[in-house]
Amino acid sequence: MAFKEGEYKVAVRLYGCAIDLDDNESAQQKIYYSNRSASYCILKKYQEAQSDAVKSTELDPSWYKAWYRKGVAEEGLGDYAAAERSFAAGLACAPRDADLLKAHQEVKMMT
């Protein structure tokens, strides 16, 4: 709810609580990390966003949203080559995802 209301600092804290309370084997873990990554990106905390996105991709390498968020974080850090690789990995999982397609095309122009 905090994320949808634009309360991104609160969202970061709440996703952190969910991560701490949930068992590491839960399928929700990838979503918590991925959503916290999105919150960090909006707050321009790209290093933290990248770290959470990496954790999400480790939990489920087929979770295309995590690859998208990892790419957005890497783009924010100025690592366009890494962002391109992340978006490509996401497209391998979800080849028709509009956000991934657009981000991949845009970052390719920067490399």
DRENBAKE-864005 format. One line per 3 residues: number of its first residue (from 0); their letters; for each residue x, y, z of N, C-alpha, C. Coordinates in nm, 2 decimals. Layout:
NUM = A = X:Y:Z:X:Y:Z:X:Y:Z; ...
//
This chain:
0 = MAF = 0.08:-0.12:0.00:0.00:0.00:0.00:0.09:0.13:0.00; 0.20:0.12:0.08:0.28:0.24:0.09:0.34:0.28:-0.05; 0.38:0.17:-0.13:0.44:0.20:-0.26:0.34:0.27:-0.35
3 = KEG = 0.22:0.22:-0.35:0.11:0.27:-0.44:0.07:0.42:-0.40; 0.10:0.45:-0.27:0.06:0.58:-0.22:0.18:0.68:-0.23; 0.29:0.63:-0.29:0.41:0.71:-0.31:0.50:0.73:-0.19
6 = EYK = 0.48:0.65:-0.09:0.55:0.65:0.03:0.67:0.55:0.02; 0.77:0.59:-0.06:0.87:0.49:-0.09:0.96:0.46:0.02; 0.99:0.55:0.11:1.08:0.52:0.22:1.01:0.42:0.32
9 = VAV = 0.88:0.44:0.33:0.80:0.35:0.42:0.79:0.22:0.35; 0.78:0.21:0.22:0.77:0.09:0.14:0.90:0.01:0.16; 1.02:0.08:0.16:1.14:0.01:0.18:1.15:-0.05:0.31
12 = RLY = 1.10:0.02:0.41:1.10:-0.03:0.55:1.01:-0.16:0.56; 0.89:-0.14:0.50:0.79:-0.25:0.51:0.84:-0.38:0.44; 0.89:-0.36:0.32:0.95:-0.47:0.25:1.06:-0.54:0.32
15 = GCA = 1.14:-0.46:0.39:1.25:-0.51:0.48:1.19:-0.60:0.59; 1.08:-0.55:0.65:1.02:-0.63:0.76:0.96:-0.76:0.70; 0.90:-0.75:0.58:0.85:-0.87:0.52:0.96:-0.97:0.49
18 = IDL = 1.07:-0.92:0.44:1.19:-1.01:0.42:1.24:-1.08:0.54; 1.25:-1.00:0.65:1.29:-1.05:0.78:1.20:-1.15:0.84; 1.07:-1.13:0.82:0.97:-1.22:0.89:0.94:-1.34:0.80
21 = DDN = 0.96:-1.34:0.67:0.93:-1.45:0.59:1.04:-1.55:0.59; 1.01:-1.67:0.57:1.12:-1.77:0.56:1.18:-1.77:0.43; 1.31:-1.79:0.42:1.39:-1.77:0.30:1.35:-1.86:0.18
24 = ESA = 1.27:-1.96:0.21:1.23:-2.05:0.11:1.10:-2.01:0.04; 1.04:-1.91:0.09:0.91:-1.86:0.04:0.92:-1.81:-0.10; 0.82:-1.84:-0.18:0.81:-1.78:-0.32:0.79:-1.63:-0.32
27 = QQK = 0.75:-1.58:-0.20:0.73:-1.43:-0.19:0.86:-1.36:-0.18; 0.96:-1.42:-0.14:1.09:-1.35:-0.12:1.13:-1.28:-0.24; 1.12:-1.34:-0.36:1.17:-1.27:-0.48:1.09:-1.15:-0.50
30 = IYY = 0.96:-1.15:-0.47:0.88:-1.03:-0.49:0.91:-0.92:-0.39; 0.93:-0.96:-0.27:0.97:-0.86:-0.17:1.10:-0.79:-0.21; 1.20:-0.86:-0.25:1.33:-0.80:-0.29:1.31:-0.72:-0.42
33 = SNR = 1.23:-0.77:-0.51:1.21:-0.70:-0.63:1.13:-0.57:-0.61; 1.03:-0.57:-0.53:0.96:-0.45:-0.50:1.04:-0.35:-0.42; 1.12:-0.40:-0.33:1.20:-0.31:-0.25:1.30:-0.24:-0.35
36 = SAS = 1.35:-0.32:-0.44:1.44:-0.27:-0.54:1.37:-0.15:-0.62; 1.25:-0.17:-0.66:1.17:-0.07:-0.73:1.16:0.06:-0.64; 1.14:0.04:-0.52:1.13:0.15:-0.42:1.26:0.23:-0.42
39 = YCI = 1.37:0.15:-0.40:1.50:0.21:-0.40:1.53:0.29:-0.53; 1.49:0.23:-0.64:1.52:0.30:-0.77:1.45:0.44:-0.77; 1.33:0.44:-0.73:1.25:0.57:-0.73:1.32:0.67:-0.63
42 = LKK = 1.38:0.62:-0.52:1.45:0.71:-0.43:1.59:0.74:-0.48; 1.63:0.68:-0.60:1.76:0.70:-0.66:1.87:0.64:-0.57; 1.84:0.54:-0.50:1.94:0.46:-0.43:1.97:0.34:-0.51
45 = YQE = 2.05:0.36:-0.61:2.07:0.26:-0.72:2.15:0.14:-0.67; 2.25:0.16:-0.58:2.33:0.05:-0.53:2.25:-0.05:-0.45; 2.16:0.01:-0.36:2.07:-0.08:-0.29:1.97:-0.15:-0.38
48 = AQS = 1.92:-0.07:-0.48:1.83:-0.13:-0.57:1.89:-0.25:-0.65; 2.01:-0.23:-0.69:2.08:-0.33:-0.77:2.10:-0.46:-0.68; 2.14:-0.43:-0.55:2.17:-0.54:-0.46:2.04:-0.63:-0.44
51 = DAV = 1.93:-0.56:-0.42:1.80:-0.63:-0.40:1.76:-0.70:-0.53; 1.78:-0.64:-0.64:1.74:-0.70:-0.77:1.82:-0.83:-0.79; 1.95:-0.82:-0.76:2.04:-0.94:-0.77:1.99:-1.05:-0.68
54 = KST = 1.95:-1.02:-0.56:1.90:-1.12:-0.47:1.77:-1.18:-0.53; 1.69:-1.10:-0.58:1.56:-1.15:-0.64:1.59:-1.25:-0.76; 1.69:-1.21:-0.84:1.72:-1.30:-0.96:1.79:-1.43:-0.91
57 = ELD = 1.86:-1.42:-0.80:1.92:-1.54:-0.74:1.81:-1.64:-0.69; 1.70:-1.58:-0.63:1.59:-1.66:-0.58:1.51:-1.72:-0.69; 1.50:-1.65:-0.80:1.42:-1.70:-0.92:1.48:-1.64:-1.05
60 = PSW = 1.57:-1.71:-1.11:1.63:-1.65:-1.24:1.53:-1.62:-1.35; 1.41:-1.68:-1.34:1.31:-1.66:-1.44:1.21:-1.54:-1.41; 1.24:-1.47:-1.30:1.15:-1.36:-1.26:1.19:-1.23:-1.34
63 = YKA = 1.12:-1.21:-1.44:1.16:-1.10:-1.54:1.16:-0.96:-1.48; 1.07:-0.94:-1.38:1.06:-0.81:-1.32:1.19:-0.78:-1.24; 1.25:-0.88:-1.18:1.38:-0.86:-1.11:1.49:-0.82:-1.21
66 = WYR = 1.49:-0.88:-1.33:1.59:-0.84:-1.43:1.57:-0.70:-1.48; 1.44:-0.66:-1.49:1.41:-0.52:-1.53:1.46:-0.43:-1.42; 1.43:-0.46:-1.30:1.47:-0.36:-1.19:1.62:-0.36:-1.18
69 = KGV = 1.69:-0.47:-1.20:1.83:-0.48:-1.20:1.89:-0.39:-1.31; 1.83:-0.39:-1.43:1.87:-0.31:-1.54:1.85:-0.16:-1.51; 1.74:-0.13:-1.45:1.71:0.01:-1.42:1.81:0.06:-1.32
72 = AEE = 1.84:-0.02:-1.22:1.94:0.02:-1.12:2.08:0.04:-1.18; 2.12:-0.05:-1.27:2.25:-0.04:-1.34:2.25:0.08:-1.43; 2.14:0.11:-1.49:2.14:0.23:-1.58:2.15:0.35:-1.49
75 = GLG = 2.09:0.35:-1.37:2.10:0.47:-1.28:2.25:0.48:-1.23; 2.32:0.37:-1.22:2.46:0.37:-1.18:2.55:0.41:-1.29; 2.50:0.42:-1.41:2.58:0.45:-1.53:2.64:0.34:-1.60
78 = DYA = 2.61:0.22:-1.56:2.67:0.09:-1.61:2.57:0.04:-1.72; 2.58:0.11:-1.84:2.48:0.08:-1.95:2.50:-0.06:-2.01; 2.63:-0.11:-2.01:2.65:-0.24:-2.06:2.59:-0.35:-1.97
81 = AAE = 2.60:-0.33:-1.84:2.54:-0.43:-1.75:2.39:-0.42:-1.76; 2.33:-0.30:-1.77:2.19:-0.28:-1.79:2.14:-0.35:-1.91; 2.21:-0.34:-2.02:2.17:-0.40:-2.14:2.16:-0.56:-2.12
84 = RSF = 2.26:-0.61:-2.05:2.27:-0.75:-2.03:2.15:-0.80:-1.94; 2.12:-0.71:-1.84:2.00:-0.74:-1.75:1.87:-0.74:-1.82; 1.85:-0.64:-1.91:1.73:-0.63:-1.98:1.72:-0.75:-2.08
87 = AAG = 1.83:-0.79:-2.14:1.83:-0.90:-2.23:1.79:-1.03:-2.16; 1.84:-1.04:-2.03:1.81:-1.16:-1.95:1.66:-1.16:-1.92; 1.61:-1.05:-1.89:1.46:-1.04:-1.87:1.38:-1.07:-1.99
90 = LAC = 1.43:-1.02:-2.10:1.36:-1.06:-2.23:1.36:-1.20:-2.26; 1.47:-1.27:-2.22:1.47:-1.42:-2.24:1.36:-1.49:-2.16; 1.32:-1.43:-2.05:1.21:-1.48:-1.97:1.07:-1.44:-2.01
93 = APR = 1.07:-1.31:-2.06:0.94:-1.25:-2.10:0.96:-1.17:-2.23; 0.97:-1.24:-2.34:1.01:-1.17:-2.47:0.91:-1.06:-2.51; 0.79:-1.06:-2.46:0.69:-0.96:-2.51:0.67:-0.85:-2.41
96 = DAD = 0.74:-0.85:-2.30:0.72:-0.75:-2.20:0.75:-0.61:-2.25; 0.65:-0.52:-2.25:0.67:-0.38:-2.31:0.78:-0.30:-2.24; 0.78:-0.31:-2.10:0.88:-0.23:-2.03:1.02:-0.28:-2.06
99 = LLK = 1.04:-0.41:-2.06:1.17:-0.46:-2.10:1.21:-0.43:-2.24; 1.12:-0.44:-2.33:1.15:-0.41:-2.47:1.20:-0.26:-2.49; 1.12:-0.17:-2.43:1.15:-0.03:-2.44:1.29:0.00:-2.37
102 = AHQ = 1.30:-0.05:-2.25:1.43:-0.02:-2.17:1.55:-0.08:-2.25; 1.53:-0.20:-2.30:1.65:-0.26:-2.38:1.68:-0.18:-2.50; 1.58:-0.13:-2.57:1.61:-0.05:-2.69:1.68:0.08:-2.65
105 = EVK = 1.63:0.15:-2.54:1.69:0.27:-2.50:1.83:0.26:-2.45; 1.86:0.16:-2.38:1.99:0.14:-2.32:2.09:0.10:-2.43; 2.04:0.03:-2.53:2.13:-0.01:-2.64:2.19:0.12:-2.72
108 = MMT = 2.11:0.22:-2.72:2.15:0.35:-2.78:2.26:0.42:-2.70; 2.27:0.38:-2.57:2.37:0.45:-2.48:2.50:0.37:-2.48; 2.50:0.25:-2.53:2.62:0.17:-2.52:2.70:0.18:-2.65
//
